[in-house]
Amino acid sequence: MTTTLAIDGMRSVHCVRAVFTALAAVEGIAHADVQLGRAVIEHDGRATCPALGAAIAIAGYSVRECREQRRTLPTL
């Protein structure tokens, strides 16, 4: 599963590191690509939007938008 977050308040590389570190505390994350203003997170489904938002809020930032994309099997 992939979740994309739009994050407000990030202005520097320090912010990117802070968000990346905060996301490390959320169970189920396999990979997180954090950039200024957004994060793309691959996880096993346990990392819900509220859980990700709470972790980012602890770091001092806010999630403006959260989009979840579940992988689906192709249909024949």
Sine and cosine of phi, psi and omega as CSV:
sin_phi,cos_phi,sin_psi,cos_psi,sin_omega,cos_omega
0.00,0.00,0.60,-0.80,0.03,-1.00
-0.84,-0.54,0.72,-0.69,0.06,-1.00
-0.85,-0.53,0.75,-0.66,0.05,-1.00
-0.93,-0.37,0.78,-0.62,-0.01,-1.00
-0.90,-0.43,0.69,-0.73,0.19,-0.98
-0.99,-0.15,0.84,-0.54,-0.15,-0.99
-0.88,-0.47,0.78,-0.63,0.03,-1.00
-1.00,-0.06,0.56,-0.83,0.12,-0.99
0.99,-0.15,-0.08,1.00,-0.01,-1.00
-0.99,0.11,0.81,-0.59,-0.06,-1.00
-0.75,-0.67,-0.12,0.99,-0.07,-1.00
-0.48,-0.88,0.06,-1.00,0.05,-1.00
-0.90,0.44,-0.55,0.84,0.06,-1.00
-0.86,0.52,-0.66,0.75,0.02,-1.00
-0.89,0.46,-0.67,0.74,0.02,-1.00
-0.87,0.49,-0.72,0.69,0.02,-1.00
-0.89,0.45,-0.65,0.76,-0.01,-1.00
-0.89,0.45,-0.68,0.73,0.01,-1.00
-0.93,0.37,-0.68,0.73,0.02,-1.00
-0.86,0.51,-0.70,0.71,0.01,-1.00
-0.91,0.42,-0.66,0.76,0.02,-1.00
-0.89,0.45,-0.62,0.79,-0.01,-1.00
-0.93,0.36,-0.42,0.91,0.00,-1.00
-0.88,0.47,-0.37,0.93,-0.01,-1.00
-0.99,0.14,-0.16,0.99,-0.04,-1.00
-1.00,0.02,0.80,-0.60,-0.02,-1.00
-0.93,0.36,0.59,-0.80,0.12,-0.99
0.99,-0.11,-0.08,1.00,-0.02,-1.00
-0.98,0.19,0.80,-0.60,0.05,-1.00
-1.00,-0.09,-0.57,0.82,-0.05,-1.00
-0.38,-0.93,0.65,-0.76,0.06,-1.00
-0.73,-0.69,0.82,-0.58,0.07,-1.00
-0.95,-0.31,0.97,-0.26,-0.06,-1.00
-0.96,-0.29,0.79,-0.62,0.06,-1.00
-0.76,-0.65,0.16,-0.99,0.04,-1.00
-0.85,0.53,0.88,-0.48,0.09,-1.00
1.00,0.07,-0.05,1.00,-0.01,-1.00
-0.35,-0.94,0.35,-0.94,0.09,-1.00
-0.59,-0.81,0.66,-0.75,0.09,-1.00
-0.90,-0.44,0.86,-0.51,-0.15,-0.99
-0.85,-0.53,0.79,-0.62,0.11,-0.99
-0.98,-0.19,0.77,-0.64,-0.05,-1.00
-0.48,-0.88,0.09,-1.00,-0.07,-1.00
-1.00,-0.01,0.11,0.99,0.02,-1.00
0.96,-0.28,-0.27,0.96,0.03,-1.00
-0.98,0.21,-0.38,0.93,-0.02,-1.00
-1.00,0.08,1.00,0.03,-0.04,-1.00
-0.99,0.16,0.27,-0.96,0.05,-1.00
-0.83,0.55,-0.72,0.70,0.03,-1.00
-0.88,0.47,-0.62,0.79,0.01,-1.00
-0.92,0.39,-0.67,0.74,0.02,-1.00
-0.92,0.39,-0.68,0.74,0.02,-1.00
-0.89,0.46,-0.63,0.78,0.02,-1.00
-0.91,0.42,-0.67,0.74,0.02,-1.00
-0.90,0.44,-0.66,0.75,-0.01,-1.00
-0.94,0.34,-0.57,0.82,0.05,-1.00
-0.90,0.44,-0.60,0.80,0.05,-1.00
-0.88,0.48,-0.56,0.83,0.02,-1.00
-0.98,0.22,-0.16,0.99,0.07,-1.00
0.98,-0.21,0.27,0.96,-0.02,-1.00
-0.83,-0.55,0.19,-0.98,0.00,-1.00
-0.79,-0.62,0.56,-0.83,0.02,-1.00
-1.00,-0.02,0.86,-0.52,0.01,-1.00
-1.00,0.09,-0.61,0.79,-0.05,-1.00
-0.53,-0.85,0.61,-0.79,0.03,-1.00
-0.74,-0.67,0.87,-0.50,0.02,-1.00
-0.87,-0.50,0.85,-0.53,0.04,-1.00
-0.99,-0.17,0.66,-0.75,0.03,-1.00
-0.76,-0.65,0.94,-0.35,0.04,-1.00
-1.00,0.08,0.64,-0.77,0.06,-1.00
-0.97,0.26,0.69,-0.73,0.00,-1.00
-0.85,-0.53,0.45,-0.89,0.05,-1.00
-0.98,0.21,0.61,-0.79,0.02,-1.00
-0.92,0.39,0.58,-0.82,0.06,-1.00
-1.00,-0.07,0.54,-0.84,-0.01,-1.00
-1.00,-0.07,0.00,0.00,0.00,0.00
